[in-house]
Amino acid sequence: MSVIEGVKTTSKKIFFRGLFLFIVFLIANSSFFTIQPGQRGLIKTLWNISDEVYLDGFHFKIPFITTVVKMDIKVQKTESQASSASKDLQNVSTNLAVNYSLNDKKLVTIYKTIGREDDVAQKLVMPLIQEVVKATTAKFTAEELILKRSEVSDWLKQWLIKWLELYWVNVERVSITNFEFSKQFNEAIEAKVTAEQTALAEKNKLETIKYQAQQKIEQAKWEAEARVTSAKAEAEAIKIQTQAIQAQWWAEYVKLKFIERWDGVLPKISWLGGSLMNMNIDDIMR
């Protein structure tokens, strides 16, 4: 055997060994699969899907013949914009966000009837959002859609839960991210709000004027009552003074009558000792 033939023989051996190892690797790699937390695995054999659902972890399968379909059961979020009309025929554009998850007990049925997670969002959730939004906004006027936002959200959630449960989809949360109306409606609302604010300001101003006027009336009544009280007190004082003067005048009147009858001679009082004691008029009056 020449050197060249030996090299060719060695090269063939290396090639076939490498090919064998590659085939072994492919077979081994196709014989197991892993399912991550929050996922479930479905086994598809050629065109048929197995009824068995695999939980998260390490699993074996038949290489080349079977394939694994991984389904996400974590909560997912879909946002959609829906155009509709309100009860008073105003055009409404609603942005709605829906959080949902797939029923892990019905994954095989979901896959057979609808498809993978993206198919559920595109073929089921988003079209239902459109229909439910149209049905809900038709029950409220445009103004009510703004003022009763939480109630509208409850209606949307109630109907989405009802319909999506029929397709084994669990609704976790429904939230309205935005309501948009026509330019004319927005201008009308702005004008109404401005008019209400102006009316409220005028009302507050009128109430202030009424309050100030009432304060003045109360002040005048207080001052009048104070003057009446002062006048009564003054009249009472005058009455007391008059009574005092009248009483004092009676004493002076008695003195005057005594003087008129006095003959100018002071009275004398004899004591046992033979002494006399002169007394003045005030002593006599006492």
Backbone bond lengths (Angstrom), bond angles and torsions (degrees), N, CA, C in turn:
res aa  C-N    CA-C-N  psi(-1)  N-CA   C-N-CA  omega(-1)  CA-C   N-CA-C  phi
1 M - - - 1.483 - - 1.514 108.08 -
2 S 1.308 116.14 128.00 1.463 120.69 179.71 1.516 110.09 -75.52
3 V 1.284 114.32 168.68 1.479 120.05 179.33 1.514 111.03 -63.77
4 I 1.319 114.84 -38.91 1.470 119.29 -178.08 1.510 110.24 -64.98
5 E 1.351 116.46 -43.34 1.455 119.55 179.46 1.525 110.96 -65.54
6 G 1.346 116.20 -35.63 1.470 119.24 177.35 1.525 112.09 -64.54
7 V 1.318 115.70 -39.04 1.479 119.44 178.60 1.512 110.34 -65.59
8 K 1.358 115.93 -42.06 1.458 119.12 179.53 1.521 110.73 -63.15
9 T 1.351 116.34 -42.42 1.460 119.57 179.75 1.524 110.84 -62.35
10 T 1.319 117.49 -42.00 1.471 121.82 179.31 1.528 110.99 -64.78
11 S 1.321 115.56 -39.73 1.467 120.31 -179.93 1.525 110.83 -64.17
12 K 1.362 115.56 -39.95 1.458 118.92 178.96 1.521 110.80 -64.90
13 K 1.335 116.09 -42.28 1.459 119.68 179.27 1.533 110.86 -60.92
14 I 1.329 115.43 -43.86 1.478 119.43 179.74 1.524 110.31 -63.36
15 F 1.344 115.94 -40.19 1.463 120.27 -178.76 1.533 110.89 -63.68
16 F 1.367 114.77 -48.57 1.468 118.13 -177.39 1.526 111.76 -67.90
17 R 1.326 116.54 -33.60 1.461 119.24 176.35 1.541 110.58 -65.54
18 G 1.341 114.23 -43.67 1.464 118.38 178.03 1.516 111.93 -63.48
19 L 1.361 115.37 -40.40 1.459 119.42 178.84 1.529 110.44 -64.21
20 F 1.343 115.14 -42.23 1.459 119.49 179.33 1.537 111.24 -61.39
21 L 1.339 115.14 -45.58 1.461 119.21 179.51 1.529 111.08 -63.37
22 F 1.322 116.58 -37.03 1.463 120.68 179.04 1.526 110.85 -64.79
23 I 1.350 115.43 -42.87 1.461 119.61 179.35 1.527 110.49 -65.17
24 V 1.350 114.94 -41.73 1.463 118.94 177.54 1.529 110.20 -60.66
25 F 1.333 116.09 -41.96 1.474 120.42 179.66 1.531 111.12 -62.80
26 L 1.338 115.70 -42.98 1.463 119.44 179.41 1.532 110.90 -62.54
27 I 1.360 115.12 -43.45 1.457 118.86 -179.46 1.530 110.68 -63.99
28 A 1.343 114.85 -44.59 1.464 118.91 -179.69 1.517 111.08 -65.29
29 N 1.337 116.64 -40.92 1.470 120.47 -178.34 1.522 111.32 -68.48
30 S 1.331 116.15 -28.57 1.460 120.06 -179.60 1.518 112.31 -88.59
31 S 1.313 116.74 0.29 1.463 119.82 -175.86 1.523 112.88 -96.96
32 F 1.309 118.56 -6.99 1.463 120.30 179.01 1.530 109.92 -142.66
33 F 1.313 115.12 162.33 1.469 120.71 178.07 1.526 108.18 -153.53
34 T 1.310 116.40 160.74 1.465 122.03 179.42 1.528 109.49 -122.38
35 I 1.312 114.77 143.57 1.467 122.61 176.22 1.526 107.72 -114.80
36 Q 1.319 117.12 124.40 1.458 122.72 -178.93 1.533 110.98 -79.28
37 P 1.348 117.78 156.39 1.473 120.00 174.45 1.527 110.45 -57.04
38 G 1.331 116.42 138.84 1.458 120.64 -177.31 1.517 112.82 87.83
39 Q 1.357 116.25 4.32 1.460 121.21 178.20 1.528 110.06 -123.64
40 R 1.316 114.59 162.56 1.450 122.01 169.97 1.527 107.64 -134.50
41 G 1.356 115.52 148.60 1.453 119.94 -177.70 1.511 112.77 -111.34
42 L 1.331 115.78 137.38 1.458 122.63 174.95 1.525 108.63 -116.91
43 I 1.290 117.32 138.11 1.459 122.10 -179.10 1.534 109.13 -99.28
44 K 1.312 114.06 126.01 1.458 120.58 179.25 1.528 108.47 -114.00
45 T 1.304 116.83 119.33 1.468 122.82 178.95 1.524 108.03 -105.04
46 L 1.332 113.94 109.43 1.462 120.60 -173.30 1.534 109.28 54.86
47 W 1.338 118.31 -107.04 1.478 119.43 -178.78 1.522 113.04 -107.07
48 N 1.303 116.56 1.49 1.467 120.30 -176.99 1.524 110.61 -104.85
49 I 1.331 116.19 141.26 1.459 122.04 178.36 1.513 109.06 -102.48
50 S 1.307 117.18 133.71 1.453 121.75 -179.47 1.522 110.48 -76.78
51 D 1.306 117.00 152.88 1.467 121.82 177.67 1.523 112.02 -80.55
52 E 1.314 116.65 -9.62 1.466 120.35 -178.10 1.526 110.02 -81.03
53 V 1.340 115.38 136.73 1.470 121.85 178.49 1.526 108.00 -113.90
54 Y 1.335 116.11 128.14 1.462 121.42 -176.92 1.528 110.35 -97.66
55 L 1.327 114.84 133.11 1.464 120.63 178.10 1.525 110.11 -82.10
56 D 1.346 115.69 177.57 1.462 118.86 -179.17 1.527 110.36 -66.02
57 G 1.339 115.03 142.30 1.465 121.09 -179.05 1.521 111.51 139.86
58 F 1.329 116.36 -164.22 1.471 124.23 -175.98 1.531 108.79 -102.95
59 H 1.353 116.86 131.23 1.473 121.14 -175.88 1.541 110.14 -139.73
60 F 1.341 115.43 157.26 1.461 122.19 176.73 1.522 109.85 -107.41
61 K 1.347 113.75 155.50 1.463 120.68 177.43 1.524 109.60 -150.71
62 I 1.321 113.90 169.72 1.462 119.07 177.72 1.516 108.40 -77.95
63 P 1.334 117.35 122.33 1.472 118.85 -176.89 1.530 112.50 -66.42
64 F 1.348 114.52 147.14 1.461 125.27 173.68 1.530 113.67 69.68
65 I 1.320 117.26 -34.07 1.470 119.39 -176.11 1.520 111.22 -85.56
66 T 1.331 115.98 -37.65 1.474 120.37 -177.30 1.523 109.99 -108.08
67 T 1.333 114.62 148.48 1.468 122.11 173.98 1.529 108.71 -126.18
68 V 1.306 115.34 158.12 1.468 121.30 -177.16 1.521 109.25 -106.98
69 V 1.327 115.50 130.26 1.468 121.90 173.68 1.527 107.28 -106.95
70 K 1.317 116.25 116.53 1.465 120.79 -178.25 1.527 109.31 -97.18
71 M 1.327 115.37 125.66 1.463 122.33 -178.97 1.522 109.57 -113.14
72 D 1.335 116.86 133.86 1.465 122.59 -179.16 1.528 109.24 -88.79
73 I 1.336 116.02 124.96 1.480 119.38 178.81 1.526 111.90 -107.49
74 K 1.326 118.18 5.04 1.469 120.99 177.05 1.532 109.59 -71.19
75 V 1.337 115.00 162.16 1.466 119.97 178.77 1.525 108.96 -65.91
76 Q 1.322 115.55 129.17 1.457 121.90 179.99 1.520 109.93 -116.35
77 K 1.305 115.14 160.21 1.472 119.96 -177.39 1.519 109.90 -126.13
78 T 1.330 114.65 132.15 1.464 121.16 176.46 1.520 108.63 -127.31
79 E 1.325 115.88 130.82 1.468 121.20 176.89 1.518 108.60 -112.86
80 S 1.326 114.39 140.19 1.457 118.99 -178.19 1.527 109.87 -145.79
81 Q 1.323 115.24 148.35 1.464 120.94 176.17 1.521 108.19 -109.64
82 A 1.327 115.18 129.56 1.463 120.28 -177.41 1.523 109.98 -125.26
83 S 1.317 115.71 134.90 1.468 121.47 176.60 1.520 108.73 -100.80
84 S 1.334 115.71 134.37 1.462 120.19 -177.26 1.518 109.05 -154.80
85 A 1.335 115.80 -172.73 1.464 122.08 178.88 1.518 109.15 -127.42
86 S 1.333 115.29 144.29 1.457 120.42 178.74 1.527 110.05 -82.84
87 K 1.329 116.14 177.60 1.462 121.61 -179.52 1.520 111.55 -61.64
88 D 1.348 116.96 -33.90 1.459 121.31 177.95 1.528 111.99 -94.32
89 L 1.345 115.90 23.05 1.466 124.22 172.03 1.529 113.43 64.51
90 Q 1.317 117.11 31.92 1.459 121.41 172.74 1.531 108.78 -90.67
91 N 1.330 116.51 137.41 1.463 120.40 178.19 1.529 109.83 -71.24
92 V 1.332 115.35 131.04 1.468 121.00 -176.25 1.522 108.97 -129.29
93 S 1.329 115.25 132.84 1.458 120.99 173.08 1.529 107.30 -112.92
94 T 1.330 116.24 119.01 1.465 121.63 -173.67 1.523 110.38 -113.54
95 N 1.327 115.59 127.47 1.462 121.14 172.41 1.532 107.63 -99.58
96 L 1.318 115.46 121.13 1.467 120.58 -174.22 1.530 109.78 -125.27
97 A 1.334 115.02 134.89 1.463 121.48 176.04 1.521 108.66 -113.92
98 V 1.337 116.28 128.53 1.461 121.88 -178.11 1.529 109.02 -122.96
99 N 1.334 115.45 124.85 1.465 121.46 173.54 1.526 108.10 -101.06
100 Y 1.321 116.24 128.15 1.465 119.69 -175.67 1.527 109.55 -148.66
101 S 1.320 115.03 168.48 1.467 121.45 176.21 1.522 109.05 -144.32
102 L 1.332 115.66 157.42 1.459 120.70 -179.58 1.523 110.10 -86.80
103 N 1.307 115.66 142.64 1.462 121.34 176.32 1.530 108.35 -71.07
104 D 1.351 116.42 111.53 1.462 119.33 -174.20 1.530 112.61 -68.54
105 K 1.326 117.96 -12.70 1.470 120.61 176.73 1.536 111.61 -83.82
106 K 1.322 116.79 -11.82 1.464 121.05 -176.95 1.529 112.17 -122.73
107 L 1.306 117.31 25.36 1.460 120.07 -176.44 1.531 112.57 -64.30
108 V 1.328 116.51 -38.28 1.467 119.79 179.46 1.528 110.04 -63.26
109 T 1.332 116.41 -43.98 1.470 120.75 179.53 1.521 110.74 -65.64
110 I 1.339 116.56 -41.82 1.471 120.52 178.38 1.521 110.15 -60.44
111 Y 1.335 116.20 -44.36 1.474 119.60 -178.39 1.525 110.74 -65.28
112 K 1.328 116.75 -40.81 1.463 120.17 -178.08 1.525 112.44 -69.44
113 T 1.347 116.73 -37.01 1.475 119.54 -174.20 1.531 113.63 -93.89
114 I 1.336 116.92 -30.74 1.475 119.53 -175.87 1.521 111.56 -119.69
115 G 1.334 117.19 -51.17 1.452 120.30 -179.39 1.519 111.66 130.15
116 R 1.348 115.99 -151.48 1.451 121.94 -178.43 1.533 110.85 -78.60
117 E 1.362 116.15 -175.61 1.475 120.69 -177.26 1.523 112.57 -59.36
118 D 1.323 116.76 -41.55 1.467 119.79 179.47 1.523 111.19 -64.38
119 D 1.324 115.80 -36.32 1.465 119.23 178.02 1.524 110.89 -66.23
120 V 1.338 116.61 -38.10 1.463 120.64 178.12 1.524 110.13 -61.31
121 A 1.348 116.56 -43.23 1.469 120.49 -179.36 1.529 111.53 -67.23
122 Q 1.338 116.09 -45.87 1.466 120.22 -174.30 1.524 113.08 -78.22
123 K 1.322 116.53 -40.59 1.460 120.08 -173.33 1.524 113.89 -91.07
124 L 1.340 116.74 -21.21 1.463 119.26 -173.83 1.521 113.22 -119.45
125 V 1.335 116.91 -61.09 1.463 120.60 -171.05 1.523 112.06 -65.04
126 M 1.305 117.50 -50.89 1.475 120.16 -175.99 1.535 112.63 -64.93
127 P 1.339 120.30 -44.34 1.472 118.74 175.51 1.525 113.24 -61.94
128 L 1.336 117.47 -37.72 1.460 119.64 178.13 1.523 111.26 -66.50
129 I 1.334 117.45 -37.06 1.468 120.37 176.35 1.523 110.06 -57.18
130 Q 1.330 116.85 -44.23 1.465 121.10 179.59 1.529 111.23 -58.64
131 E 1.315 116.53 -47.45 1.463 120.69 -176.90 1.529 111.81 -67.82
132 V 1.324 116.22 -42.95 1.465 119.93 -177.96 1.525 110.84 -67.76
133 V 1.321 117.89 -38.81 1.467 121.01 178.22 1.529 110.40 -62.45
134 K 1.305 116.95 -44.57 1.470 120.72 179.00 1.526 111.20 -60.57
135 A 1.338 115.86 -43.83 1.469 119.76 -178.75 1.525 111.54 -68.29
136 T 1.323 117.20 -33.70 1.472 120.98 -176.46 1.518 111.95 -78.16
137 T 1.336 118.12 -47.74 1.466 120.55 -177.74 1.525 111.55 -63.73
138 A 1.324 117.14 -24.88 1.466 120.04 178.76 1.523 112.14 -69.34
139 K 1.319 117.68 -13.75 1.472 121.89 179.91 1.524 112.48 -90.47
140 F 1.327 118.63 -9.37 1.459 122.44 -175.63 1.525 110.33 -127.49
141 T 1.338 115.17 147.74 1.461 119.24 170.95 1.521 108.73 -74.77
142 A 1.323 115.84 166.62 1.465 119.93 -179.03 1.525 110.84 -60.97
143 E 1.341 116.23 -40.22 1.465 119.87 179.44 1.523 110.93 -66.10
144 E 1.328 117.00 -38.57 1.464 120.41 178.87 1.521 111.55 -67.50
145 L 1.325 117.24 -33.53 1.467 120.07 176.90 1.522 111.61 -60.21
146 I 1.336 116.09 -31.01 1.469 120.82 179.26 1.521 110.12 -82.55
147 L 1.337 116.55 -48.02 1.460 120.66 -173.66 1.527 112.80 -76.62
148 K 1.333 116.92 -29.24 1.473 120.94 -177.27 1.524 110.83 -113.03
149 R 1.308 114.90 48.42 1.465 120.01 -174.55 1.533 112.37 -61.82
150 S 1.331 116.68 -41.45 1.465 119.79 -179.30 1.530 110.91 -65.27
151 E 1.342 116.50 -38.82 1.460 120.10 178.86 1.529 110.93 -66.24
152 V 1.327 116.08 -40.11 1.471 120.29 177.40 1.527 109.86 -63.02
153 S 1.336 115.93 -42.99 1.467 120.37 178.56 1.528 111.23 -60.83
154 D 1.335 116.86 -38.68 1.468 120.41 177.69 1.528 111.52 -63.94
155 W 1.335 115.94 -39.90 1.465 119.84 177.89 1.525 110.38 -62.83
156 L 1.324 116.44 -45.89 1.464 120.59 -179.71 1.525 111.03 -60.34
157 K 1.337 115.11 -45.50 1.463 119.00 -179.29 1.520 111.10 -64.09
158 Q 1.322 116.71 -41.33 1.463 121.11 -178.81 1.529 111.21 -59.36
159 W 1.338 116.51 -45.92 1.460 120.04 -177.56 1.520 112.20 -74.99
160 L 1.312 117.87 -35.81 1.466 119.72 177.47 1.522 111.16 -65.80
161 I 1.344 116.56 -40.42 1.466 120.02 176.54 1.524 109.95 -60.47
162 K 1.329 115.45 -44.88 1.467 119.93 -177.35 1.522 111.25 -60.51
163 W 1.346 117.19 -44.95 1.467 120.05 -175.28 1.524 112.75 -80.02
164 L 1.313 117.94 -40.80 1.467 119.92 -177.08 1.522 112.37 -71.42
165 E 1.323 116.75 -27.90 1.464 118.82 176.58 1.527 111.65 -63.29
166 L 1.325 116.88 -26.56 1.468 120.32 177.25 1.518 111.33 -66.27
167 Y 1.335 116.26 -21.84 1.473 121.15 -179.79 1.528 111.17 -112.49
168 W 1.354 116.11 22.72 1.460 122.80 173.04 1.539 113.20 63.07
169 V 1.320 115.01 36.39 1.465 121.63 176.71 1.524 108.11 -116.69
170 N 1.324 117.31 126.50 1.465 122.63 -178.60 1.532 110.29 -95.23
171 V 1.313 116.41 121.25 1.468 120.89 178.31 1.521 108.91 -85.18
172 E 1.326 115.95 125.24 1.466 121.32 -179.74 1.528 111.92 -95.74
173 R 1.324 115.79 -41.29 1.475 119.29 -176.54 1.515 109.65 -158.67
174 V 1.345 114.34 144.49 1.463 121.42 175.31 1.525 107.79 -128.94
175 S 1.310 117.04 128.23 1.474 120.14 -179.85 1.525 109.79 -137.98
176 I 1.332 114.72 137.70 1.467 121.47 176.11 1.522 107.76 -87.70
177 T 1.304 117.33 114.99 1.466 120.21 -179.22 1.518 112.21 -85.49
178 N 1.350 116.64 -24.00 1.468 117.37 179.86 1.528 110.60 -169.09
179 F 1.363 114.07 146.69 1.455 122.78 168.78 1.526 107.24 -117.84
180 E 1.325 117.63 130.96 1.459 120.89 176.34 1.525 108.98 -125.99
181 F 1.350 114.10 135.67 1.461 120.03 -179.32 1.528 109.16 -119.69
182 S 1.320 115.43 176.73 1.456 120.06 -179.86 1.527 110.46 -67.97
183 K 1.314 116.52 160.23 1.460 122.28 -179.59 1.527 110.62 -60.89
184 Q 1.338 116.85 -41.28 1.470 120.90 -179.24 1.532 110.72 -62.95
185 F 1.329 116.55 -41.34 1.463 119.51 179.84 1.525 111.15 -66.54
186 N 1.313 116.82 -42.16 1.477 120.49 178.48 1.525 110.91 -61.32
187 E 1.337 117.18 -40.82 1.468 120.71 178.26 1.527 110.50 -65.55
188 A 1.341 117.12 -39.83 1.472 120.43 178.96 1.527 110.64 -64.87
189 I 1.320 117.13 -41.50 1.463 120.94 178.16 1.528 110.55 -63.92
190 E 1.326 115.93 -42.27 1.475 119.52 179.51 1.519 110.96 -62.91
191 A 1.346 116.68 -42.30 1.470 120.53 178.30 1.530 110.79 -63.81
192 K 1.314 117.00 -40.54 1.462 121.10 179.69 1.525 110.79 -64.09
193 V 1.324 116.54 -44.02 1.462 120.49 179.41 1.527 110.92 -63.33
194 T 1.343 116.27 -41.46 1.461 120.39 178.73 1.529 110.68 -62.26
195 A 1.356 116.22 -43.97 1.470 120.10 179.64 1.530 110.89 -63.59
196 E 1.325 116.99 -41.11 1.468 120.25 178.98 1.523 111.56 -65.00
197 Q 1.327 116.79 -39.39 1.459 119.83 178.60 1.521 111.09 -66.67
198 T 1.361 116.46 -39.58 1.466 119.89 177.78 1.525 110.75 -64.48
199 A 1.335 116.41 -44.19 1.468 120.33 178.91 1.525 110.86 -62.53
200 L 1.318 116.93 -39.43 1.463 120.32 178.90 1.522 111.21 -65.33
201 A 1.341 116.07 -39.47 1.466 119.65 178.30 1.524 110.90 -64.24
202 E 1.346 117.17 -41.99 1.467 120.97 178.60 1.530 110.56 -65.49
203 K 1.318 116.26 -39.68 1.459 120.12 178.42 1.527 110.73 -62.52
204 N 1.321 116.10 -44.04 1.462 120.10 178.43 1.530 111.50 -63.22
205 K 1.339 114.86 -38.42 1.467 119.12 178.10 1.524 110.61 -64.43
206 L 1.352 116.89 -42.64 1.461 121.12 178.66 1.522 110.81 -64.10
207 E 1.305 116.76 -41.29 1.466 120.29 178.11 1.524 110.91 -62.45
208 T 1.330 116.39 -36.93 1.466 120.31 178.45 1.528 110.91 -64.89
209 I 1.346 114.86 -43.19 1.470 119.59 179.34 1.533 110.11 -63.39
210 K 1.347 115.77 -43.22 1.474 119.79 178.29 1.522 110.88 -61.26
211 Y 1.295 116.05 -41.21 1.470 120.32 -179.36 1.525 110.67 -64.85
212 Q 1.332 115.90 -45.03 1.466 119.53 179.65 1.532 110.65 -62.57
213 A 1.368 116.97 -41.51 1.464 120.40 178.55 1.525 110.65 -63.66
214 Q 1.302 117.41 -42.17 1.459 121.46 178.28 1.518 111.07 -62.60
215 Q 1.341 115.96 -38.33 1.458 120.22 177.58 1.525 110.90 -62.80
216 K 1.324 116.11 -41.42 1.466 119.83 178.58 1.533 110.68 -64.31
217 I 1.352 116.00 -41.30 1.474 119.80 178.23 1.522 110.43 -62.02
218 E 1.316 116.23 -44.93 1.461 120.19 179.83 1.523 110.82 -63.65
219 Q 1.353 116.26 -38.68 1.460 120.27 178.88 1.525 110.76 -64.53
220 A 1.353 115.70 -42.65 1.468 119.73 179.24 1.526 110.91 -64.15
221 K 1.346 116.86 -41.91 1.465 120.44 178.41 1.529 110.51 -62.73
222 W 1.316 115.80 -40.77 1.467 119.18 179.97 1.530 110.94 -64.36
223 E 1.351 114.65 -44.00 1.458 118.48 -179.86 1.526 110.53 -63.91
224 A 1.367 116.99 -41.20 1.468 120.04 178.98 1.527 110.43 -63.39
225 E 1.311 117.33 -43.66 1.464 120.32 178.31 1.524 111.02 -64.13
226 A 1.317 116.47 -35.62 1.460 120.00 178.63 1.522 110.42 -66.70
227 R 1.348 115.03 -40.97 1.482 118.20 178.66 1.518 110.54 -65.09
228 V 1.354 117.22 -42.45 1.469 120.06 178.81 1.524 110.38 -61.63
229 T 1.308 116.94 -43.88 1.466 120.74 179.12 1.526 111.30 -62.27
230 S 1.360 114.65 -41.96 1.469 118.98 178.90 1.526 111.07 -63.92
231 A 1.356 115.18 -41.02 1.463 119.19 179.80 1.529 111.10 -64.92
232 K 1.322 116.21 -40.61 1.461 119.67 177.90 1.524 110.92 -63.05
233 A 1.335 114.95 -43.19 1.455 118.44 179.82 1.531 111.10 -63.20
234 E 1.348 114.61 -41.48 1.481 118.83 179.31 1.525 110.83 -65.19
235 A 1.362 117.10 -41.35 1.467 120.45 179.06 1.524 110.44 -63.77
236 E 1.324 116.77 -39.22 1.455 120.83 178.86 1.519 110.68 -64.52
237 A 1.354 114.95 -39.96 1.465 118.46 178.35 1.523 111.30 -64.55
238 I 1.340 115.84 -41.81 1.475 120.23 178.82 1.526 109.78 -62.95
239 K 1.332 115.77 -41.04 1.457 119.89 179.69 1.524 110.89 -60.54
240 I 1.348 114.74 -45.67 1.472 119.03 179.49 1.525 111.13 -62.49
241 Q 1.359 114.97 -43.74 1.468 119.16 178.84 1.533 110.66 -61.86
242 T 1.335 115.54 -41.71 1.477 119.65 -179.68 1.517 110.81 -62.19
243 Q 1.340 114.38 -44.01 1.463 117.84 179.01 1.529 111.24 -62.97
244 A 1.341 114.89 -37.47 1.468 118.24 178.53 1.516 110.99 -66.47
245 I 1.332 115.27 -42.76 1.474 119.69 179.80 1.522 110.27 -63.75
246 Q 1.345 114.74 -42.69 1.459 118.36 179.39 1.526 111.44 -61.11
247 A 1.313 115.61 -41.24 1.466 119.27 178.21 1.520 110.82 -64.93
248 Q 1.354 116.32 -42.98 1.467 120.83 178.73 1.530 110.38 -65.56
249 W 1.338 116.68 -39.01 1.480 121.15 179.03 1.526 110.73 -61.19
250 W 1.298 119.40 -36.50 1.475 121.61 178.69 1.520 111.18 -63.30
251 A 1.313 116.70 -40.94 1.475 119.83 177.17 1.522 110.78 -63.89
252 E 1.346 115.99 -42.52 1.479 119.46 179.02 1.529 110.81 -65.48
253 Y 1.331 115.25 -35.17 1.467 119.72 179.37 1.536 110.51 -63.34
254 V 1.286 118.90 -40.50 1.472 122.95 177.77 1.521 110.72 -62.27
255 K 1.377 113.98 -42.24 1.473 118.09 178.10 1.534 110.95 -61.84
256 L 1.351 114.84 -41.76 1.463 118.56 -178.92 1.528 111.40 -61.75
257 K 1.291 118.49 -43.77 1.455 121.89 179.77 1.542 111.23 -64.03
258 F 1.316 116.86 -34.92 1.460 119.97 178.60 1.532 111.03 -65.89
259 I 1.371 113.08 -41.76 1.468 117.40 -179.07 1.531 110.46 -65.53
260 E 1.325 113.19 -40.00 1.461 116.44 -178.62 1.540 111.56 -61.09
261 R 1.288 117.81 -32.46 1.460 121.84 -178.06 1.541 112.89 -93.27
262 W 1.283 118.37 -4.79 1.479 120.64 -176.76 1.528 110.10 -77.52
263 D 1.331 116.46 137.77 1.450 120.73 -179.08 1.510 114.53 -93.31
264 G 1.269 117.33 7.13 1.449 121.83 176.88 1.490 114.14 93.96
265 V 1.292 118.34 -7.30 1.465 121.16 -178.79 1.514 108.89 -103.76
266 L 1.329 113.60 125.87 1.465 117.98 179.65 1.517 109.28 -70.12
267 P 1.271 118.21 141.36 1.459 119.56 177.53 1.506 111.30 -71.20
268 K 1.305 114.21 147.33 1.458 120.21 -179.65 1.521 109.00 -118.07
269 I 1.320 114.03 143.66 1.456 119.62 179.31 1.504 108.67 -122.06
270 S 1.346 116.08 124.35 1.466 120.94 -179.37 1.511 109.62 -88.97
271 W 1.326 112.11 136.51 1.465 118.30 176.52 1.524 108.15 -108.04
272 L 1.227 117.38 167.70 1.454 122.06 -178.26 1.522 111.56 -60.10
273 G 1.299 114.68 -25.70 1.461 117.06 -178.67 1.506 112.27 -83.39
274 G 1.332 118.52 2.26 1.452 122.50 178.78 1.485 113.31 82.69
275 S 1.358 119.60 4.10 1.470 122.83 -179.93 1.513 109.52 -88.35
276 L 1.303 115.29 155.47 1.476 121.91 178.73 1.524 109.45 -110.79
277 M 1.313 116.40 148.87 1.480 120.69 -179.36 1.509 108.33 -127.85
278 N 1.347 115.43 117.23 1.454 120.94 178.16 1.532 109.85 -81.20
279 M 1.317 118.45 139.86 1.468 122.68 179.09 1.510 109.06 -127.26
280 N 1.303 116.04 141.71 1.472 119.56 177.37 1.522 110.27 -86.73
281 I 1.309 115.17 174.54 1.484 120.21 -175.59 1.512 111.68 -62.77
282 D 1.338 115.14 -40.20 1.487 117.09 -178.27 1.501 110.75 -64.09
283 D 1.396 115.83 -34.86 1.472 117.89 177.67 1.510 109.69 -65.96
284 I 1.342 115.12 -39.22 1.457 118.02 -178.86 1.534 110.12 -66.21
285 M 1.402 114.42 -39.24 1.464 117.90 -177.18 1.525 111.76 -68.09
286 R 1.331 113.42 -23.43 1.465 115.20 177.52 1.510 110.53 -75.26
